[in-house]
């Protein structure tokens, strides 16, 4: 039975290693001006995303890498099911610190690299580094602040984007370049909003923690949780 509207996240296990490797490749592409490293990194990012979750033979199957990488969790593998949205002060970063470390590493690198850029480079160099700075810092903040504080997170993202526009102006000294940040800000706002309004289901297992997310209507999420609980009760 497919769990409608449920998608596994790449926050742990092999998918997390793929995502971190992808981040290293993307940063390496910026550092060494290597197109193939950048393309490989983005391909790994897409491959690390979960595509579906289903119940099969009393086993929860999480599929990644375009459905080619299944991770199977039997009922006795799962110790606890936690829905963060319904837990006071549910904080994603507390459950998946490795993701925070990866984003922090990317942020520190991008800040350092941006500070070393000379003035009047091609705009793509500045926007690439600023993209990492704005998105990484906004997502880190979103994961560190309890779920449900969407308005505060969006306001913080706007403030970070304004700071990014100022950093761009410092390098280019051209006011017409600053509106380019507006596109980046809109993308980042959508990411932060999506993270904070999703249902987050944390599975604590003997193999580590896994995160399932959903933007589906609440009744579909309820049915998915019930199906997972039935797997636990059958074992």
KEVEXTI-471410 format. One line per 10 residues: for each residue z, x, y of N, C-alpha, C, CB. Coordinates in steps of 0.02 Angstrom, whole numbers, plus 32768, in hexadecimal, padded with zeros to 4 digits. Atoms other than C-alpha are relative to their C-alpha. Glycine has a CB too. Layout:
Z/X/Y/Z/X/Y/Z/X/Y/Z/X/Y  ... $
//
This chain:
8000/802A/7FC4/8000/8000/8000/8000/802C/803E/803D/7FD1/8000  8003/7FDA/7FC2/7FCC/8048/80A7/8032/7FE4/8032/7FB9/7FFE/801E  7FD0/8014/7FCD/8051/8045/812F/7FD9/7FF8/8041/803A/8034/8007  802A/800D/7FC6/7FEE/7FF3/81BB/8020/8016/8042/7FEF/7FB6/8004  7FE8/7FEC/7FBE/8000/8042/8267/802F/803C/7FFF/8023/7FC8/8020  7FD2/7FC7/8006/8069/80D5/8226/7FD8/8040/7FF8/8030/7FF6/7FC3  8023/7FC0/8004/8031/8188/8240/8033/8039/7FFE/7FD0/8009/803D  7FD2/7FC7/8002/808C/8228/820C/7FF0/8032/8037/7FFD/8022/7FBB  8009/7FCD/7FCC/80A6/82AD/8292/8002/8045/7FE1/8035/7FF9/8036  8004/7FBA/8019/8088/8368/827F/803C/8028/8018/7FBE/8021/8018 $
7FC3/7FE0/7FE6/813D/8395/82A7/8025/8029/7FCC/802E/7FCB/801B  7FDB/7FDC/8034/816F/83E3/8201/7FD2/8014/7FC7/8039/7FD6/7FE5  8025/7FEB/803B/8134/8439/8162/7FBF/8024/8010/7FF2/7FC5/7FD7  8042/7FE0/7FF9/8082/8477/814B/7FDC/7FE9/803F/7FD6/7FF2/7FC3  8022/8015/7FC2/803D/8409/81D9/801C/8022/803E/8006/7FB5/8007  7FE2/7FDE/7FC6/80B9/8459/8253/7FE7/8048/8003/804D/7FFE/7FFC  8019/7FBB/8002/8082/8507/821B/7FB7/8002/8018/8005/801E/7FB9  8045/8005/7FE9/7FCD/84D1/8237/7FFD/7FF7/804C/7FDB/7FC6/7FDD  8000/800D/7FB7/7FF6/8490/82E6/8014/803E/8027/802E/7FC6/8010  7FE9/7FC3/7FDE/8054/852F/8316/7FCA/8036/7FFD/8041/801B/7FE0 $
8038/7FD0/8007/7FC5/859B/82D2/7FC8/7FEE/8031/7FE5/8001/7FB8  8034/8017/7FD2/7F4D/8531/8338/8012/8013/8048/7FF7/7FB4/7FFB  7FEA/7FEE/7FBD/7FB4/854E/83D5/7FF7/804A/800D/804A/7FEC/800B  8009/7FB8/7FF9/7FB2/8609/83B7/7FB6/8011/8009/801C/8025/7FC2  8048/7FF4/7FFA/7EF5/8604/83A0/7FE5/7FEC/8045/7FD9/7FDA/7FC9  8016/8017/7FBE/7EDC/85A0/8440/8016/8031/8036/801B/7FB9/800F  7FE7/7FCF/7FD0/7F4A/8618/84A3/7FDB/8042/7FFA/804C/800B/7FF7  8026/7FC3/800B/7EF0/86AA/8453/7FBA/7FFB/801D/7FFB/800F/7FB5  8042/800A/7FE2/7E4A/865F/8489/8001/800A/804B/7FE7/7FBB/7FF0  7FFA/7FF6/7FB7/7E89/865C/853D/800B/804A/8010/803B/7FD6/801C $
7FEE/7FBA/7FF3/7ED1/870C/8533/7FC4/802F/7FF7/8038/8015/7FD2  8037/7FD2/8010/7E38/875D/84E5/7FBB/7FE3/8011/8002/8011/7FB6  803F/8021/7FED/7DB4/86E7/852D/7FD3/7FF6/7FC3/7FDA/8029/8035  8024/8008/803F/7D83/86BD/847A/7FF2/7FB6/7FF3/8028/801E/7FC5  8013/8046/800B/7D23/861B/8462/8010/7FEA/7FB9/7FB5/7FF7/800E  7FF5/8015/8046/7D31/861D/83A4/804A/7FF5/7FF2/7FE4/8035/7FD1  7FB8/800B/800A/7DEF/862E/83AC/8014/7FBD/801D/8029/8038/8021  7FF0/8040/7FE2/7DF8/859A/8421/7FE8/7FC6/7FD5/7FE1/7FFB/8044  801C/8035/802A/7D86/852F/83B3/8028/7FF9/7FC0/7FB6/800E/7FF0  7FD9/8002/803E/7DE7/855F/8316/8044/7FE0/800D/800A/8047/7FE5 $
7FBF/801C/7FEF/7E8A/8534/836D/7FFE/7FB4/8007/801A/801E/8041  8006/8048/7FF8/7E50/8487/83A1/7FF1/7FDD/7FBE/7FCA/7FF0/8033  800F/801D/8041/7E0A/8467/82F3/8040/7FFA/7FD6/7FCC/802A/7FDA  7FC1/8002/8024/7EB4/8493/82A9/802F/7FCB/801B/8022/8044/8003  7FD6/8034/7FE1/7F0C/8421/8325/7FED/7FBC/7FE3/7FF7/8000/804D  8017/8040/801A/7EA1/838D/82EE/8011/7FF9/7FB6/7FB5/7FF8/800B  7FF2/8003/8048/7EB9/83BA/8236/804A/7FF6/7FF2/7FE8/8040/7FDF  7FB7/8005/800C/7F77/83C2/8249/801A/7FBA/800B/8025/8030/802D  7FE9/8043/7FF2/7F82/830E/8284/8002/7FD6/7FC0/7FD3/7FDE/8033  7FFD/802F/8037/7FBA/828B/8208/7FD0/7FC7/800C/8047/7FE6/7FF6 $
8031/8036/7FF9/7F3C/8202/81E5/8018/7FBE/7FE4/7FBF/8013/7FDE  7FE9/803F/801D/7F97/8183/8179/803E/800C/7FD5/7FC8/7FE0/7FD5  7FC6/7FFF/802E/802F/8159/810F/7FF9/7FC3/7FD2/8045/7FFF/8028  8005/8038/802E/8034/80EE/8074/8034/8007/7FC8/7FB9/7FFC/7FE2  7FD4/8001/803A/80A1/80BC/7FE1/7FD4/7FFD/7FC2/8033/7FC4/8002  802A/7FFD/803C/8054/80EC/7F3A/802C/8014/7FC5/7FC4/8032/8009  7FD7/7FF2/803B/80AD/80E2/7E92/8048/8013/8012/7FE0/8038/7FD6  7FBB/7FF6/7FEB/8157/80D6/7EE6/800B/8043/8022/8030/7FF9/7FC5  7FFE/7FC0/7FDD/812F/8173/7F4A/7FE2/7FF6/8046/7FDA/8038/7FD8  801B/8001/7FBB/8118/8185/8006/7FD0/803A/8007/803A/8003/8035 $
8034/7FCD/7FF9/8075/81E4/8024/7FEC/8005/8049/7FC2/7FF0/7FD2  8014/7FF2/7FBB/8058/8232/80CF/7FC0/802B/7FFE/8039/8024/8029  8040/7FDC/8003/7FA5/826B/80EC/7FF0/8022/8042/7FC7/7FD0/7FED  8012/7FD6/7FC7/7F71/82F7/8162/7FBB/801E/7FF4/8035/8037/800B  803F/7FDA/8006/7ED6/8362/8181/7FC7/7FD2/7FEC/8008/8039/7FCD  8037/802F/800C/7E5B/82D1/8189/8007/7FDE/7FBB/7FBD/8023/8005  7FF3/8020/8040/7EAD/828A/80EB/7FFD/802F/7FC5/7FD0/7FCA/7FF6  8008/7FD0/8037/7E93/8329/8085/8042/801F/7FE9/7FD0/8037/8014  7FBF/7FE1/8010/7F4A/8362/8088/8035/7FC9/7FF9/8015/8032/8038  7FCC/8032/800A/7FC3/82E5/8038/8045/8021/7FF5/7FEE/7FD3/7FC3 $
7FBB/7FEC/800D/807F/82FD/803F/8024/7FC5/7FE1/8024/8018/8042  7FE3/8037/8027/80DA/8294/7FBD/804C/8004/8000/7FE5/7FFF/7FB8  7FB7/8004/7FFE/818E/825C/7FD0/8018/7FC7/7FD3/801A/7FF6/8049  7FE4/8033/802B/81E5/8202/7F43/8041/7FE5/801E/800C/801C/7FB8  7FC4/801F/7FE5/8279/8191/7F62/803C/802E/7FFF/8010/7FC3/7FD9  7FC5/7FD3/8003/82F8/8213/7F28/7FF8/803E/802B/800D/8014/7FB7  800A/7FC9/7FD0/82AB/8292/7FA0/801B/7FEE/8045/7FB6/8013/8004  7FEE/8017/7FBD/82DA/8227/8037/804B/7FF1/8003/7FD8/7FC0/8013  7FB8/8009/7FF9/8390/8232/806D/8013/7FCC/8034/8020/8042/8012  7FEE/802E/7FCA/838C/81CB/810C/7FC2/7FED/8028/8035/8020/802F $
8036/8017/7FD4/8317/8163/8178/8020/7FED/8042/7FD9/7FC2/7FE0  7FE3/800A/7FBE/833C/8165/8232/7FCA/7FEA/8031/8022/8041/8019  802F/8017/7FCD/82E2/80FF/82B8/801D/8013/8044/7FF4/7FB2/7FFA  7FE2/7FE5/7FC2/82FF/8160/8359/8002/7FCE/8038/7FD8/803D/8016  8002/8030/7FC9/82CE/80D3/83CE/803C/7FD1/7FFF/7FC0/7FD8/7FFE  7FC8/802F/8005/8361/806E/838E/8043/8025/7FFD/7FF8/7FD5/7FC2  7FC2/7FD9/8000/83E0/80FA/8393/800D/8017/8048/7FFB/803D/7FD0  7FF0/7FEB/7FBC/8439/8119/8437/7FF8/804C/8006/8048/7FEA/8014  800C/7FB9/7FF3/8404/81C2/847F/7FD8/8020/7FC7/8043/8024/800A  802C/7FE2/8032/837E/81DB/83FB/7FD4/8035/8020/7FD4/7FCA/7FDE $
8023/7FC8/7FE0/8337/8287/8426/7FD5/8022/7FCB/8033/8033/8020  802F/7FE1/802F/829C/82C8/83CD/800E/804A/7FF6/7FB9/7FF6/8017  7FF8/7FB7/8003/82C0/837E/83F6/803A/8014/7FD3/800B/801C/8046  7FC6/7FF1/802B/8366/8376/8399/7FED/8001/7FB7/8037/7FCB/800C  8015/8004/8046/830D/834B/82F8/7FC9/8031/7FEE/7FEA/7FBA/7FF0  8039/7FD4/800D/8275/83BC/830C/8000/803A/8032/7FBE/7FD9/8004  7FFB/7FC9/7FD0/82AC/8459/836B/7FC6/8031/7FFD/8040/8025/7FF6  8037/7FD1/8007/821B/84C0/8327/7FC6/7FED/802E/7FE8/8004/7FB7  8034/8017/7FD3/81A4/8454/838D/8010/8014/8048/7FF8/7FB3/7FFB  7FEB/7FEB/7FBE/820A/8476/8429/7FF7/804A/800C/8049/7FEE/800B $
8009/7FB7/7FFB/8206/8531/8407/7FB6/8011/800B/801B/8024/7FC0  8048/7FF4/7FF9/8148/852B/83F5/7FE9/7FF0/8047/7FD8/7FD7/7FCC  8014/8014/7FBC/8132/84CD/8499/801D/8030/8034/8017/7FB8/800F  7FE1/7FD2/7FD0/81AD/8540/84F2/7FDC/8044/8000/804B/800B/7FED  8026/7FC2/8004/8150/85DA/84B3/7FBE/7FFB/8026/7FF3/8013/7FB9  803F/800A/7FDD/80AC/8592/84F3/800A/7FFD/804C/7FDD/7FC0/7FE8  7FF1/8006/7FB9/80FC/8568/859B/800E/8044/8020/803B/7FD1/800B  7FEE/7FBE/7FE6/8146/8616/85B4/7FC1/802C/8005/8035/8021/7FD3  803D/7FD8/7FFF/80A1/8669/8585/7FD2/7FEA/803A/7FDA/7FFA/7FBD  802E/8019/7FCD/803B/85F8/85F9/8019/8011/8047/7FF6/7FB5/7FF9 $
7FE4/7FEE/7FBE/80B2/8615/868C/7FF5/804A/800F/804B/7FEF/8002  800A/7FB8/7FF6/80AA/86D1/8672/7FB6/800F/800E/8018/8027/7FC2  8047/7FF0/7FF9/7FED/86D1/865E/7FE6/7FE7/8043/7FD7/7FE0/7FC7  8017/801B/7FC0/7FD2/8663/86F6/8016/802D/803A/801B/7FB9/800B  7FE6/7FD5/7FCB/803E/86D5/8760/7FD9/8041/8006/8049/8010/7FF5  8026/7FC1/7FFF/7FCF/8769/8731/7FB7/7FF6/8013/8004/8022/7FBC  8046/800C/7FEC/7F2A/8715/875C/7FF5/8015/8049/7FEE/7FB5/7FF7  8012/7FF2/7FBA/7ED8/875C/87F8/7FE4/7FC1/8022/7FCC/803A/8005  801D/8039/7FDC/7E99/86E6/887E/7FB5/7FFE/7FF7/8012/8005/804B  8048/800B/8000/7DEA/869D/887E/7FDE/800E/7FBD/7FE0/802B/8034 $
8020/8001/8041/7DCC/869D/87C2/7FDA/7FBE/7FF9/8034/8009/7FC7  801F/8040/800F/7D61/8615/8775/8037/7FCC/7FF7/7FD3/8005/7FC1  7FCE/8035/8001/7DBE/856F/8782/801A/7FF2/7FBA/7FE3/7FC1/801E  7FEC/800E/8045/7DC2/855C/86C4/803C/8028/7FEA/7FC7/800D/7FD2  7FC6/7FD6/8013/7E3D/85ED/86B2/8040/7FE0/8019/7FF8/8047/801D  7FC4/801E/7FE3/7EBA/859B/8727/8012/7FBE/7FDF/7FF8/7FF6/804B  7FF3/8042/801C/7EA6/84EC/86E1/8017/8004/7FB7/7FC2/7FD4/8005  7FEB/7FF8/8045/7EB7/8529/862D/804A/8011/7FFB/7FD8/8036/7FDE  7FBA/7FED/8000/7F5D/857E/8650/802C/7FC8/801C/800B/8041/8028  7FD9/8037/7FE3/7F9A/84F0/86BF/8006/7FC5/7FD1/7FE1/7FEA/8042 $
7FFD/8036/8031/7F6E/8473/8638/8038/800B/7FCE/7FBD/7FFA/7FDB  7FCA/7FF0/802F/7FE2/84CC/85BF/8044/7FF9/8022/7FF7/8047/7FE5  7FC1/8003/7FDC/806A/84D9/8644/8016/7FB7/800A/7FFA/8023/8044  7FEF/8045/7FF0/8065/8422/8678/800F/7FD7/7FC1/7FC8/7FDF/8028  7FF7/8027/803D/8051/83D7/85CA/803D/8017/7FD9/7FC2/8004/7FD4  7FC7/7FE7/8027/80CF/844A/8574/8042/7FEE/801F/7FFA/804C/7FF9  7FC0/800F/7FDF/8158/8433/85F6/800E/7FB5/7FFF/7FFF/801A/8048  7FF6/8049/8001/813D/8376/85FD/8013/7FE7/7FBB/7FC0/7FDC/8018  7FF0/8016/8044/813F/8360/8540/8045/8019/7FEC/7FCA/801A/7FCF  7FBC/7FE6/800E/81D9/83D1/8530/8035/7FD3/801F/8007/8048/801A $
7FD1/802B/7FDE/8233/8367/85B0/8004/7FBC/7FDE/7FEC/7FF7/804A  8001/8041/8021/81FD/82C7/8559/8025/8002/7FBE/7FB8/7FE9/7FF5  7FDE/7FFB/8041/823D/8305/84B1/804A/800F/8008/7FDF/8037/7FD7  7FBA/7FEE/7FF6/82E2/8344/84FB/802A/7FC7/801D/8004/803C/802E  7FDD/8039/7FE2/830E/82A3/8558/8000/7FC6/7FCE/7FDE/7FEB/8044  7FFD/8038/8030/8348/820C/84F0/7FC7/7FCF/8009/8042/7FDB/8007  8035/8032/7FFE/82C4/818B/84C4/8016/7FC4/802A/7FED/7FE9/7FB9  7FF1/803B/7FD8/82B9/80F2/8533/8003/800D/804A/8040/7FE4/7FEA  7FFE/7FF0/7FB9/82BF/814E/85D9/7FBA/8010/8019/8030/803C/800D  8047/7FF4/7FF2/8204/813D/85F3/7FF3/800C/804A/7FD7/7FC5/7FE8 $
800D/7FFA/7FB8/8207/8125/86B0/8015/8045/801A/8024/7FC9/8027  7FE8/7FBE/7FEA/826E/81C4/86CA/7FD1/8037/7FE9/8047/800D/7FE6  802C/7FCC/801C/81FA/8229/865A/7FBD/8000/8025/7FF5/7FF4/7FB6  8040/8003/7FDC/815E/81EB/86B3/8007/801C/8047/7FE8/7FB7/8003  7FF4/7FE4/7FBD/81A9/8214/875E/8005/804C/7FFD/8040/7FE2/801F  7FFB/7FB7/8008/81D5/82C3/871F/7FBC/801F/7FF3/8030/8011/7FC5  8043/7FE7/800E/8123/82D8/86DF/7FD7/8003/8041/7FDC/7FD3/7FCD  8022/7FFF/7FBF/80DF/82A9/878B/8017/803C/802A/800D/7FBE/8027  7FE4/7FC7/7FDA/8154/832B/87DB/7FE4/8042/7FE5/804D/8000/7FFC  801B/7FC3/801F/8118/83B0/875F/7FB7/8009/8012/8009/7FFE/7FB3 $
8047/7FFD/7FEE/8063/8385/8785/7FF6/8015/8049/7FDE/7FBC/7FF4  8003/7FEB/7FBA/8082/8396/8840/800E/804B/8006/8034/7FD7/802B  7FF2/7FB8/8001/80CE/8441/881F/7FC3/8027/7FE7/803E/8010/7FD3  803D/7FE0/8019/8031/846B/87BB/7FCA/8004/8035/7FE6/7FDB/7FC4  8031/8000/7FCA/7FC4/8439/884E/8010/8036/8033/7FFE/7FBA/8023  7FEB/7FCC/7FD0/8029/84AC/88BE/7FF0/8046/7FE4/804C/7FFB/800E  8011/7FC0/801F/8014/853C/8842/7FB5/800E/8004/8018/8002/7FB7  8048/7FF8/7FFC/7F59/851E/8841/7FEB/8013/8047/7FDC/7FC0/7FEA  8010/7FF1/7FBA/7F53/851F/88FF/8013/8048/8012/8024/7FCF/802F  7FEB/7FBB/7FF2/7FB2/85C5/8902/7FCC/8032/7FE9/8043/800E/7FDE $
8032/7FD1/801B/7F29/8616/889A/7FBC/7FF8/8021/7FF8/7FF5/7FB5  8043/800B/7FE6/7E8E/85C5/88E4/7FFC/7FFA/804C/7FE3/7FC2/7FE1  7FFE/800D/7FB7/7EC4/859B/8997/7FCA/7FCF/8015/7FF9/8042/8027  8033/8031/7FF1/7E47/850D/898C/801B/7FBB/7FF0/7FBE/800E/7FD8  7FE2/8042/8009/7E8A/845E/89A7/7FD6/7FD3/7FD4/800B/7FDF/8043  802C/802B/8027/7DF2/8410/8954/8009/800A/7FB4/7FB8/800C/8013  7FF4/7FF2/8047/7E26/8460/88AE/803C/7FD8/7FE7/800B/804A/7FF6  7FC1/801F/8014/7ED0/8409/88AC/7FF6/7FBD/7FDD/802C/7FF7/803D  8009/8040/8024/7E8E/835A/887C/7FED/8007/7FB7/7FCB/7FD7/8023  800F/7FF6/8047/7E54/83A7/87D8/803E/7FF6/7FD5/7FE4/8046/7FF4 $
7FC2/8009/8025/7F0B/839F/87A6/800C/7FB6/7FF1/803B/801C/8029  7FF5/8048/800B/7F04/82E0/87B3/7FEA/7FEB/7FBA/7FD9/7FD7/8035  8018/8010/8044/7E9E/82D7/8712/8032/8019/7FCD/7FBB/8020/7FF4  7FCF/7FE3/802D/7F19/834B/86BB/8040/7FD6/8001/800F/8049/8013  7FC3/8028/7FFA/7FAA/82E2/86FD/7FF9/7FBE/7FDA/800F/7FF2/804A  800B/803F/8022/7F5E/8241/86B9/8004/8009/7FB4/7FBC/7FE2/8013  7FFD/7FF2/8048/7F46/828E/860C/8048/800B/7FEA/7FD5/803E/7FEE  7FBA/7FF1/8011/7FF9/82CF/860C/802B/7FC2/8003/801B/8036/802E  7FDA/803E/7FFB/8040/8228/8646/7FF4/7FD3/7FC3/7FED/7FDA/8040  8010/8028/803C/7FE6/81D1/85B6/8023/801C/7FC2/7FB4/7FFD/7FF4 $
7FDF/7FE0/8039/802B/8250/8539/804B/7FF0/8001/7FF5/804C/8001  7FB8/800C/7FFA/80DE/823D/857A/8010/7FB6/7FF3/8019/8015/8046  7FF4/8048/800A/80D1/817F/857F/7FFA/7FEE/7FB6/7FCE/7FD6/802A  800B/800D/8047/808D/817C/84CE/803B/8017/7FD6/7FBF/8021/7FE8  7FC7/7FE5/8025/8119/81EA/848D/803D/7FD4/8007/8010/8047/8017  7FC2/8024/7FF3/81A2/8183/84DE/7FFE/7FB7/7FEB/8012/8005/8049  8003/8047/8012/8162/80D5/84B2/7FEF/7FF5/7FB7/7FCC/7FDE/802B  800C/8007/8047/8138/80F7/83FC/8042/7FF2/7FDB/7FDF/8040/7FE4  7FC8/8001/802F/81AC/80C9/836E/8001/8042/7FDC/7FFA/7FC3/7FCE  7FF8/7FC0/8022/81EF/816A/8323/802D/7FF7/7FC3/801D/8036/8030 $
7FDA/8007/803F/8225/8166/826D/8009/8046/7FE2/7FDB/7FD0/7FCD  7FF1/7FBE/801B/827A/8205/8232/8016/7FF9/7FB7/8037/8024/802A  7FED/7FFF/8046/8281/8223/8177/8023/8042/7FF1/7FC1/7FF8/7FD1  7FDB/7FC4/8014/8309/829D/8144/7FF9/8007/7FB5/804C/7FFC/8016  800E/7FF8/8047/82D4/82E2/809C/8018/8045/7FE8/7FB5/7FF9/7FF1  7FED/7FBF/801D/82FC/8371/8026/7FCC/8036/8012/8007/7FF9/7FB4  8035/7FD1/7FED/8259/83C1/8061/8000/800C/804B/7FBD/7FE6/7FEA  7FFF/7FFA/7FB7/8289/83B6/8119/7FF9/7FBC/8021/7FC9/802F/8018  8008/803F/7FDC/8271/8332/819F/7FB7/7FF2/800F/8028/8002/8042  8044/8016/7FF0/81D2/82CF/81B9/8004/7FC7/8033/7FDA/7FE9/7FC0 $
8001/8032/7FCC/81A5/8263/824E/7FC4/7FD2/7FF7/7FFE/8021/8045  8035/8032/8000/8142/81C2/8244/8001/7FDD/8043/8009/7FCC/7FC5  8003/8021/7FBF/8106/8170/82E4/7FD3/7FC3/7FFC/7FE6/8030/8036  8029/803C/8000/80BB/80C9/830F/7FFF/7FDF/8045/8019/7FCE/7FCC  8008/802A/7FC4/8078/8068/83A4/7FEF/7FB9/7FEC/7FC9/801D/802D  8012/8043/801A/805D/7FD0/8336/8034/7FCD/8017/7FFA/8002/7FB3  7FCF/8034/7FF1/80B1/7F28/8357/803E/8007/7FD5/7FE1/7FBA/7FF6  7FC0/7FF6/8023/8167/7F22/8323/8000/7FE4/7FBA/8038/7FE1/8028  7FFE/801C/8044/8146/7EB2/828C/7FE0/802E/7FCD/7FDD/7FBC/7FFF  801F/7FD0/802E/80D2/7F35/823F/802F/803A/7FF3/7FBE/8019/801C $
7FD1/7FC9/8009/8152/7FBD/825D/8039/7FEA/7FD2/801C/8017/8044  7FCB/801A/802A/81D8/7F4F/820D/7FEA/7FFE/7FB7/8015/7FB9/8018  8019/8002/8045/816B/7F35/8173/7FFB/8046/7FE2/7FBB/7FDD/7FFE  8005/7FBB/8018/814C/7FF0/8165/8045/801C/7FEE/7FDE/802D/8035  7FBC/7FE9/800E/8206/8017/8170/801B/7FDF/7FC1/802F/7FF2/803C  7FEA/8025/803C/822A/7F91/80EE/7FE1/801E/7FC1/7FEF/7FB5/8005  8022/7FE2/803A/81A8/7FDE/8079/801F/8043/7FEE/7FB6/8008/800E  7FE0/7FBE/800D/81F7/808B/808D/8044/7FF6/7FE1/8006/8029/8042  7FBD/800D/801C/82A4/8044/806B/7FFC/7FE8/7FB9/8025/7FCD/802B  8009/8016/8045/8262/7FF0/7FCE/7FF2/803A/7FD2/7FC8/7FCE/7FFC $
800A/7FC4/8028/8226/8099/7F90/8043/8021/7FF1/7FD1/8032/8024  7FBE/7FE1/8009/82D7/80DB/7FAA/8029/7FD7/7FCE/8025/8005/8044  7FD6/802A/802B/8328/8047/7F53/7FE7/8000/7FB8/8002/7FB8/801B  801D/7FFF/8044/82AF/8050/7EBE/8017/803E/7FDA/7FB4/7FFE/8002  7FEA/7FC2/8021/82EB/8102/7E9E/804C/8003/7FFE/7FE5/803E/8025 $
//
